[in-house]
């Protein structure tokens, strides 16, 4: 699976495909940024698109900074509580879930079977990386995801602080949970919470101000199912 929502395939080639935020479209005079990843290999494309996506979003933040009449100070996380750190991690994970579900509903139906098998191989590698690594793969401790998240939201948190260490571990667990749920989607298994930290958080979850999760009602889920049924041209019996 193009595990990253910004991965696009055209013919045999892969591209990074990023929608320009509304506030920057007038500056860039475009709605989409699309750049070739210079590869036709899905595994390599998944690796490259992550880096290119971060670069493009960094460019967005640079443009925003230049367009601000006055420089605003980044938000410091040095004094937040563990509860607030947990809330930040939940918001990050909810974003991952929305991206994964959007891909599953809109991009996955266009792919061939071999794409899914290759995607599963990549996801199994990610699972190893997030659970401690191996002799072939270096462990990912969550720093990359956390640093990217902080940059995008103009937040600062000293890497040697206790809060950064807490957030880093929470982001690692979020990435691992997202990886496992994506594997569930591809293998047509019921989407469950593998990590109890995220047991109440799914793509449809809304987070309230105190960080608690508010799930969709049965009516919301039925409406979502009806929409998906219509898009997939399924029968009423199905």
Secondary structure as GFF3:
##gff-version 3
##sequence-region A 1 238
A	DSSP	beta_strand	7	10	.	.	.	ID=ss1
A	DSSP	beta_strand	13	19	.	.	.	ID=ss2
A	DSSP	alpha_helix	22	28	.	.	.	ID=ss3
A	DSSP	beta_strand	32	36	.	.	.	ID=ss4
A	DSSP	alpha_helix	42	67	.	.	.	ID=ss5
A	DSSP	beta_strand	75	76	.	.	.	ID=ss6
A	DSSP	alpha_helix	82	106	.	.	.	ID=ss7
A	DSSP	three_ten_helix	108	110	.	.	.	ID=ss8
A	DSSP	alpha_helix	113	130	.	.	.	ID=ss9
A	DSSP	alpha_helix	143	152	.	.	.	ID=ss10
A	DSSP	beta_strand	155	156	.	.	.	ID=ss11
A	DSSP	alpha_helix	162	186	.	.	.	ID=ss12
A	DSSP	three_ten_helix	196	198	.	.	.	ID=ss13
A	DSSP	beta_strand	206	207	.	.	.	ID=ss14
A	DSSP	beta_strand	213	214	.	.	.	ID=ss15
A	DSSP	alpha_helix	218	231	.	.	.	ID=ss16
###
